[in-house]
Amino acid sequence: MVPRFTFGHGLSYTTFSYGPLRVETADLQLAAVRDGATIRLEVPLSNTGDRFGYEVTLVFNRDRVKPLVYSKH
């Protein structure tokens, strides 16, 4: 069997399905989450293909309120 993709190409021989994202915080107002607060994210992930596979779930965030602060050094 000849591989369809070289190792590390980033493609898979199977497919995955993501469920709905669930967000939990101690404070139910996400806008009020302060520095150092814990936010828990959960998302169901299922292998929906016929073959075994791995999937990496990435999370990106940004602060929409506070701008970046640069040092004046």
Buried (B, 14 or more C-beta within 10 A) or exposed (E): EEEEEEEEEEEBEEEBEEEEEEEEEEEEEEEEEEEEEEEEEEEEEEBEEEEEEEEEEEEEEEEEEEEEEEEEE
